[in-house]
């Protein structure tokens, strides 16, 4: 029996592909850097930014110093534009996402969050109307671990006082999150409702045929009730 539903955040409850987008190619263009060279240096700091070892400003400073493009003004420019793009994301939370969390809680189910995030994304999550709707939130930047590390799932389950068999995990499938949930004994669903908005090279994963799919938020409710 499902007693808790744990969600991913990006491309599950909110999407980065709304309003202003600001990905690595946009940063490289703003800084007049070759795209592939910038991406390589930027991605070298990604794990540490995700685990809370570097803030966005610190990770960006390291990247730009390695590229010979560092200045306080460049760091401020990129961080400001990232915040603006994230603002568009969190100012356009789909009503269906809020409805889904509220409906699950009305049904007596607990709700959780497990998300791999950087410092600026963490800040937006904490300030969003979604955050109070979680009974437990495991944010990688705060936890020092990230999906698909089994420990971050275990921490969520412990906070929710549930077993893996009592959990449903819902995510778009990036970061091997669905496999991580399933390997621990959770049921896992790949949500696809934002999929048409994404574009290369930022599509996080293919469609996985070995997981059930949810095209709408109502599909999650139907899955639980079935």
Buried (B, 14 or more C-beta within 10 A) or exposed (E): EBBBBBBBBBBBBBBBBBBEBBBBBBBBEEBEBEEEEBBBBBEEBBEEBBBBEBBBBBBBBBBBEBBEBBEEEBBEBBBEBBBEBBEBBBEEBBEEBBEBBEBBBEEEBBBBBBBBBBBBBBBBBEEBEBEEBBBBBBBBBBBEBBBBBEEBBBBBBEBBEBEBEBBBBBBBBBBEBBBBBBBBEBBBBBBBBBBEEBEEEBBBBEEEEEBEBBEEBEBBBEBBEE
